[in-house]
Amino acid sequence: MLTTTPERAFALAEIDRITFDDPITASRLCQPLLAEARAAGDIVGIIRAATQLSLIEDQLGIREDGGLAIAEALALCRQHGLTELEPAAQERLGRHSYTSGDYLTAAGAWLRSLMLCGNNPARTRTRALALVGLAHVCSACNDCQRSIRFLQAADALLADSDDIYLIAKVRITLGWDLRMVGRPAEAIAMLETALQLCREHDFGHYQAELLLRLAELRLEEGALDTAEQMLEEALELLVFTPSHWCESNVLATLSQVRERQGEPEQAVQLLQRAIDIANTDGMLHVEARLRRQFAVLALALDRQPLAADQQQRAAALQAQIDAQLPVNGETDWAVIDDALARFASPANAAAADQPHAH
């Protein structure tokens, strides 16, 4: 059986330990470790370091080497039959593809990861992440009811867990979907509980995103001052736990606050910064949404040419995204419904964990 060296395993464990608290240092340590594993022909070391690097880049909200590294890891998993390492690598491929707007590839990777995880307790984290990923695909296809079922399954899976990262990740998404189906009070309660949990455990990574989601809800209520305070706090937190995805969305929401406060030029500047971040990182779905927001703002300011330009750019991006959506026959929705029945239904949970699901 292939294994990595004890020294490399220890180094990877240390990187994993600091990934969420200090992702910049984690990245600085992981890249040379991956190069070292490649030079040594350490197959397991390459796969684990590549998977970790992809996760680190996700935390930083950047897209540099993680995508290529995870493709290399999956090729090695298949070549050497390393099915014990493939679920985590597939999960990372799902996240990388989703961030790029390639929902078709993302759905396939997360389904494959879920099937490979089975009921192995050692893969609880990966299994929960795959459930969240499939929820994101459903939400992207405007099917929040399906998404909520996947998220509730992930939340139940983590009932006895002390993994603050995962619990917060699930509840952020669940809170968002509850909001989208018209249940704002439940959404606020879910998000506030997750924020309190993060603060109690001094876990900084998701606090900015939780504040963003809560600010969006407060903005809908017309509580501009409260929303502004939450967004400013989120920006301060992002200095220490950077995430380009979160930063772009915080800036865009703060732009809405500034517009309502009668400061249109600040609103324009904030929104342009948000779009620049999304464009640089290749976050197609974020950029498309922000350009639509910019078009609406430009119309309100009677800047017709700017509004037309932004609307055209948004439409082009949306067409690119739609080509990858798992709808219109490109993906059989019965496959995802089967996953819902087998992995997101309490009545069938035990059956889903039998060997046939592997």
Disulfide bonds with the S-S distance in Angstrom:
none
